Amino acid sequence: MVARMKTLVAFDVDGTLYSGHGPISSDQVLRLRSDPAMIVAIVSPSPARPNDGTEICLHGDGSDRVANLRALLEKHTDAQLRIYVSDNKDIGKAVQAGFCYIEAVNFAAGVCR
């Protein structure tokens, strides 16, 4: 059996996930969550967060995206690949927290078909 890379996928909500009028559907999130090699979480304090059992990781009041991403990474130290999915163009925040940034529309179209 080939070992798979443990992947941490952190989502913004507004403009990213279906519940925040974004391109990533609930089915896509559920498919990711069903894969044992995937850790899926939300790092947005948006009130539009889905209530579907997806892990939510917020630091303090949740307004600091870098702190939220870092808190998620501290919780899941076994993640070998770290991806932050958003439509905010906050690439610098992703890099600062140790994540790769992927634009929500690209993720929806190419990663979780």
PyMOL commands that place a pseudoatom at each C-alpha (Angstrom):
pseudoatom trace, name=CA, resn=MET, resi=1, chain=A, elem=C, hetatm=0, pos=[0.000, 0.000, 0.000]
pseudoatom trace, name=CA, resn=VAL, resi=2, chain=A, elem=C, hetatm=0, pos=[1.270, 3.449, -0.899]
pseudoatom trace, name=CA, resn=ALA, resi=3, chain=A, elem=C, hetatm=0, pos=[1.207, 6.017, 1.886]
pseudoatom trace, name=CA, resn=ARG, resi=4, chain=A, elem=C, hetatm=0, pos=[-0.614, 9.212, 0.999]
pseudoatom trace, name=CA, resn=MET, resi=5, chain=A, elem=C, hetatm=0, pos=[0.487, 12.672, 1.999]
pseudoatom trace, name=CA, resn=LYS, resi=6, chain=A, elem=C, hetatm=0, pos=[-1.577, 14.088, 4.879]
pseudoatom trace, name=CA, resn=THR, resi=7, chain=A, elem=C, hetatm=0, pos=[-3.117, 17.278, 3.478]
pseudoatom trace, name=CA, resn=LEU, resi=8, chain=A, elem=C, hetatm=0, pos=[-4.600, 20.128, 5.483]
pseudoatom trace, name=CA, resn=VAL, resi=9, chain=A, elem=C, hetatm=0, pos=[-7.129, 22.220, 3.542]
pseudoatom trace, name=CA, resn=ALA, resi=10, chain=A, elem=C, hetatm=0, pos=[-8.260, 25.432, 5.242]
pseudoatom trace, name=CA, resn=PHE, resi=11, chain=A, elem=C, hetatm=0, pos=[-11.205, 27.337, 3.796]
pseudoatom trace, name=CA, resn=ASP, resi=12, chain=A, elem=C, hetatm=0, pos=[-12.339, 30.916, 3.868]
pseudoatom trace, name=CA, resn=VAL, resi=13, chain=A, elem=C, hetatm=0, pos=[-16.159, 31.149, 3.684]
pseudoatom trace, name=CA, resn=ASP, resi=14, chain=A, elem=C, hetatm=0, pos=[-17.505, 34.308, 2.010]
pseudoatom trace, name=CA, resn=GLY, resi=15, chain=A, elem=C, hetatm=0, pos=[-16.967, 34.052, -1.727]
pseudoatom trace, name=CA, resn=THR, resi=16, chain=A, elem=C, hetatm=0, pos=[-15.324, 30.640, -1.276]
pseudoatom trace, name=CA, resn=LEU, resi=17, chain=A, elem=C, hetatm=0, pos=[-17.766, 28.061, 0.100]
pseudoatom trace, name=CA, resn=TYR, resi=18, chain=A, elem=C, hetatm=0, pos=[-21.332, 27.410, -1.052]
pseudoatom trace, name=CA, resn=SER, resi=19, chain=A, elem=C, hetatm=0, pos=[-22.765, 28.825, 2.189]
pseudoatom trace, name=CA, resn=GLY, resi=20, chain=A, elem=C, hetatm=0, pos=[-20.970, 32.125, 1.517]
pseudoatom trace, name=CA, resn=HIS, resi=21, chain=A, elem=C, hetatm=0, pos=[-22.019, 32.293, -2.163]
pseudoatom trace, name=CA, resn=GLY, resi=22, chain=A, elem=C, hetatm=0, pos=[-18.738, 30.799, -3.351]
pseudoatom trace, name=CA, resn=PRO, resi=23, chain=A, elem=C, hetatm=0, pos=[-17.886, 28.266, -6.054]
pseudoatom trace, name=CA, resn=ILE, resi=24, chain=A, elem=C, hetatm=0, pos=[-17.028, 25.316, -3.792]
pseudoatom trace, name=CA, resn=SER, resi=25, chain=A, elem=C, hetatm=0, pos=[-20.086, 23.115, -3.277]
pseudoatom trace, name=CA, resn=SER, resi=26, chain=A, elem=C, hetatm=0, pos=[-21.160, 21.190, -0.195]
pseudoatom trace, name=CA, resn=ASP, resi=27, chain=A, elem=C, hetatm=0, pos=[-20.586, 17.950, -2.128]
pseudoatom trace, name=CA, resn=GLN, resi=28, chain=A, elem=C, hetatm=0, pos=[-16.990, 18.935, -2.821]
pseudoatom trace, name=CA, resn=VAL, resi=29, chain=A, elem=C, hetatm=0, pos=[-16.359, 19.668, 0.858]
pseudoatom trace, name=CA, resn=LEU, resi=30, chain=A, elem=C, hetatm=0, pos=[-17.974, 16.391, 1.906]
pseudoatom trace, name=CA, resn=ARG, resi=31, chain=A, elem=C, hetatm=0, pos=[-15.874, 14.427, -0.600]
pseudoatom trace, name=CA, resn=LEU, resi=32, chain=A, elem=C, hetatm=0, pos=[-12.708, 15.996, 0.785]
pseudoatom trace, name=CA, resn=ARG, resi=33, chain=A, elem=C, hetatm=0, pos=[-13.788, 15.256, 4.339]
pseudoatom trace, name=CA, resn=SER, resi=34, chain=A, elem=C, hetatm=0, pos=[-14.447, 11.604, 3.474]
pseudoatom trace, name=CA, resn=ASP, resi=35, chain=A, elem=C, hetatm=0, pos=[-10.823, 11.088, 2.408]
pseudoatom trace, name=CA, resn=PRO, resi=36, chain=A, elem=C, hetatm=0, pos=[-8.752, 9.905, 5.400]
pseudoatom trace, name=CA, resn=ALA, resi=37, chain=A, elem=C, hetatm=0, pos=[-5.665, 11.681, 4.027]
pseudoatom trace, name=CA, resn=MET, resi=38, chain=A, elem=C, hetatm=0, pos=[-7.466, 15.043, 4.164]
pseudoatom trace, name=CA, resn=ILE, resi=39, chain=A, elem=C, hetatm=0, pos=[-7.954, 17.356, 7.117]
pseudoatom trace, name=CA, resn=VAL, resi=40, chain=A, elem=C, hetatm=0, pos=[-10.597, 19.936, 6.211]
pseudoatom trace, name=CA, resn=ALA, resi=41, chain=A, elem=C, hetatm=0, pos=[-11.308, 23.029, 8.281]
pseudoatom trace, name=CA, resn=ILE, resi=42, chain=A, elem=C, hetatm=0, pos=[-12.757, 26.529, 8.158]
pseudoatom trace, name=CA, resn=VAL, resi=43, chain=A, elem=C, hetatm=0, pos=[-10.651, 29.470, 9.318]
pseudoatom trace, name=CA, resn=SER, resi=44, chain=A, elem=C, hetatm=0, pos=[-13.208, 32.230, 8.786]
pseudoatom trace, name=CA, resn=PRO, resi=45, chain=A, elem=C, hetatm=0, pos=[-15.365, 33.885, 11.459]
pseudoatom trace, name=CA, resn=SER, resi=46, chain=A, elem=C, hetatm=0, pos=[-18.088, 34.515, 8.861]
pseudoatom trace, name=CA, resn=PRO, resi=47, chain=A, elem=C, hetatm=0, pos=[-21.646, 33.979, 10.077]
pseudoatom trace, name=CA, resn=ALA, resi=48, chain=A, elem=C, hetatm=0, pos=[-22.202, 32.198, 6.736]
pseudoatom trace, name=CA, resn=ARG, resi=49, chain=A, elem=C, hetatm=0, pos=[-20.060, 29.240, 7.881]
pseudoatom trace, name=CA, resn=PRO, resi=50, chain=A, elem=C, hetatm=0, pos=[-21.769, 25.978, 6.978]
pseudoatom trace, name=CA, resn=ASN, resi=51, chain=A, elem=C, hetatm=0, pos=[-23.160, 23.893, 9.797]
pseudoatom trace, name=CA, resn=ASP, resi=52, chain=A, elem=C, hetatm=0, pos=[-22.166, 20.555, 8.252]
pseudoatom trace, name=CA, resn=GLY, resi=53, chain=A, elem=C, hetatm=0, pos=[-19.677, 19.244, 10.794]
pseudoatom trace, name=CA, resn=THR, resi=54, chain=A, elem=C, hetatm=0, pos=[-16.587, 20.697, 9.108]
pseudoatom trace, name=CA, resn=GLU, resi=55, chain=A, elem=C, hetatm=0, pos=[-13.959, 21.572, 11.705]
pseudoatom trace, name=CA, resn=ILE, resi=56, chain=A, elem=C, hetatm=0, pos=[-13.801, 25.264, 12.584]
pseudoatom trace, name=CA, resn=CYS, resi=57, chain=A, elem=C, hetatm=0, pos=[-10.538, 26.721, 13.868]
pseudoatom trace, name=CA, resn=LEU, resi=58, chain=A, elem=C, hetatm=0, pos=[-10.536, 30.318, 15.058]
pseudoatom trace, name=CA, resn=HIS, resi=59, chain=A, elem=C, hetatm=0, pos=[-7.994, 32.039, 17.284]
pseudoatom trace, name=CA, resn=GLY, resi=60, chain=A, elem=C, hetatm=0, pos=[-9.278, 34.708, 19.664]
pseudoatom trace, name=CA, resn=ASP, resi=61, chain=A, elem=C, hetatm=0, pos=[-12.121, 36.602, 17.995]
pseudoatom trace, name=CA, resn=GLY, resi=62, chain=A, elem=C, hetatm=0, pos=[-11.307, 34.910, 14.688]
pseudoatom trace, name=CA, resn=SER, resi=63, chain=A, elem=C, hetatm=0, pos=[-10.527, 38.116, 12.814]
pseudoatom trace, name=CA, resn=ASP, resi=64, chain=A, elem=C, hetatm=0, pos=[-6.795, 37.408, 12.331]
pseudoatom trace, name=CA, resn=ARG, resi=65, chain=A, elem=C, hetatm=0, pos=[-6.478, 34.958, 9.422]
pseudoatom trace, name=CA, resn=VAL, resi=66, chain=A, elem=C, hetatm=0, pos=[-2.776, 34.289, 10.025]
pseudoatom trace, name=CA, resn=ALA, resi=67, chain=A, elem=C, hetatm=0, pos=[-3.484, 33.408, 13.668]
pseudoatom trace, name=CA, resn=ASN, resi=68, chain=A, elem=C, hetatm=0, pos=[-6.362, 31.136, 12.617]
pseudoatom trace, name=CA, resn=LEU, resi=69, chain=A, elem=C, hetatm=0, pos=[-4.192, 29.301, 10.095]
pseudoatom trace, name=CA, resn=ARG, resi=70, chain=A, elem=C, hetatm=0, pos=[-1.358, 28.938, 12.607]
pseudoatom trace, name=CA, resn=ALA, resi=71, chain=A, elem=C, hetatm=0, pos=[-3.753, 27.629, 15.266]
pseudoatom trace, name=CA, resn=LEU, resi=72, chain=A, elem=C, hetatm=0, pos=[-5.011, 25.048, 12.775]
pseudoatom trace, name=CA, resn=LEU, resi=73, chain=A, elem=C, hetatm=0, pos=[-1.471, 23.998, 11.925]
pseudoatom trace, name=CA, resn=GLU, resi=74, chain=A, elem=C, hetatm=0, pos=[-0.590, 23.650, 15.639]
pseudoatom trace, name=CA, resn=LYS, resi=75, chain=A, elem=C, hetatm=0, pos=[-3.584, 21.352, 16.026]
pseudoatom trace, name=CA, resn=HIS, resi=76, chain=A, elem=C, hetatm=0, pos=[-2.642, 19.219, 13.003]
pseudoatom trace, name=CA, resn=THR, resi=77, chain=A, elem=C, hetatm=0, pos=[1.136, 18.971, 13.138]
pseudoatom trace, name=CA, resn=ASP, resi=78, chain=A, elem=C, hetatm=0, pos=[1.100, 15.809, 11.012]
pseudoatom trace, name=CA, resn=ALA, resi=79, chain=A, elem=C, hetatm=0, pos=[-0.067, 17.702, 7.900]
pseudoatom trace, name=CA, resn=GLN, resi=80, chain=A, elem=C, hetatm=0, pos=[2.605, 17.493, 5.218]
pseudoatom trace, name=CA, resn=LEU, resi=81, chain=A, elem=C, hetatm=0, pos=[0.837, 19.716, 2.684]
pseudoatom trace, name=CA, resn=ARG, resi=82, chain=A, elem=C, hetatm=0, pos=[-1.014, 22.839, 3.820]
pseudoatom trace, name=CA, resn=ILE, resi=83, chain=A, elem=C, hetatm=0, pos=[-3.448, 24.614, 1.502]
pseudoatom trace, name=CA, resn=TYR, resi=84, chain=A, elem=C, hetatm=0, pos=[-5.476, 27.756, 2.167]
pseudoatom trace, name=CA, resn=VAL, resi=85, chain=A, elem=C, hetatm=0, pos=[-8.435, 28.290, -0.182]
pseudoatom trace, name=CA, resn=SER, resi=86, chain=A, elem=C, hetatm=0, pos=[-9.916, 31.771, -0.457]
pseudoatom trace, name=CA, resn=ASP, resi=87, chain=A, elem=C, hetatm=0, pos=[-11.047, 34.454, -2.856]
pseudoatom trace, name=CA, resn=ASN, resi=88, chain=A, elem=C, hetatm=0, pos=[-9.411, 37.270, -0.882]
pseudoatom trace, name=CA, resn=LYS, resi=89, chain=A, elem=C, hetatm=0, pos=[-6.052, 37.239, -2.693]
pseudoatom trace, name=CA, resn=ASP, resi=90, chain=A, elem=C, hetatm=0, pos=[-4.406, 37.047, 0.751]
pseudoatom trace, name=CA, resn=ILE, resi=91, chain=A, elem=C, hetatm=0, pos=[-1.418, 35.087, -0.499]
pseudoatom trace, name=CA, resn=GLY, resi=92, chain=A, elem=C, hetatm=0, pos=[0.936, 36.857, 1.907]
pseudoatom trace, name=CA, resn=LYS, resi=93, chain=A, elem=C, hetatm=0, pos=[-1.123, 35.767, 4.921]
pseudoatom trace, name=CA, resn=ALA, resi=94, chain=A, elem=C, hetatm=0, pos=[-1.133, 32.179, 3.691]
pseudoatom trace, name=CA, resn=VAL, resi=95, chain=A, elem=C, hetatm=0, pos=[2.638, 32.170, 3.189]
pseudoatom trace, name=CA, resn=GLN, resi=96, chain=A, elem=C, hetatm=0, pos=[3.203, 33.865, 6.549]
pseudoatom trace, name=CA, resn=ALA, resi=97, chain=A, elem=C, hetatm=0, pos=[1.260, 31.035, 8.228]
pseudoatom trace, name=CA, resn=GLY, resi=98, chain=A, elem=C, hetatm=0, pos=[3.027, 28.283, 6.267]
pseudoatom trace, name=CA, resn=PHE, resi=99, chain=A, elem=C, hetatm=0, pos=[0.268, 27.490, 3.745]
pseudoatom trace, name=CA, resn=CYS, resi=100, chain=A, elem=C, hetatm=0, pos=[0.024, 27.466, -0.044]
pseudoatom trace, name=CA, resn=TYR, resi=101, chain=A, elem=C, hetatm=0, pos=[-2.707, 29.737, -1.391]
pseudoatom trace, name=CA, resn=ILE, resi=102, chain=A, elem=C, hetatm=0, pos=[-5.218, 28.537, -3.974]
pseudoatom trace, name=CA, resn=GLU, resi=103, chain=A, elem=C, hetatm=0, pos=[-7.899, 30.769, -5.422]
pseudoatom trace, name=CA, resn=ALA, resi=104, chain=A, elem=C, hetatm=0, pos=[-11.386, 29.405, -4.651]
pseudoatom trace, name=CA, resn=VAL, resi=105, chain=A, elem=C, hetatm=0, pos=[-12.558, 29.302, -8.264]
pseudoatom trace, name=CA, resn=ASN, resi=106, chain=A, elem=C, hetatm=0, pos=[-9.438, 27.374, -9.310]
pseudoatom trace, name=CA, resn=PHE, resi=107, chain=A, elem=C, hetatm=0, pos=[-9.810, 24.927, -6.448]
pseudoatom trace, name=CA, resn=ALA, resi=108, chain=A, elem=C, hetatm=0, pos=[-13.468, 24.316, -7.304]
pseudoatom trace, name=CA, resn=ALA, resi=109, chain=A, elem=C, hetatm=0, pos=[-12.734, 23.798, -10.986]
pseudoatom trace, name=CA, resn=GLY, resi=110, chain=A, elem=C, hetatm=0, pos=[-9.589, 21.727, -10.788]
pseudoatom trace, name=CA, resn=VAL, resi=111, chain=A, elem=C, hetatm=0, pos=[-9.099, 20.099, -7.423]
pseudoatom trace, name=CA, resn=CYS, resi=112, chain=A, elem=C, hetatm=0, pos=[-12.423, 18.701, -6.324]
pseudoatom trace, name=CA, resn=ARG, resi=113, chain=A, elem=C, hetatm=0, pos=[-14.217, 17.596, -9.420]
for i in range(1, 113): cmd.bond("trace and resi %d" % i, "trace and resi %d" % (i + 1))
show_as sticks, trace
zoom trace
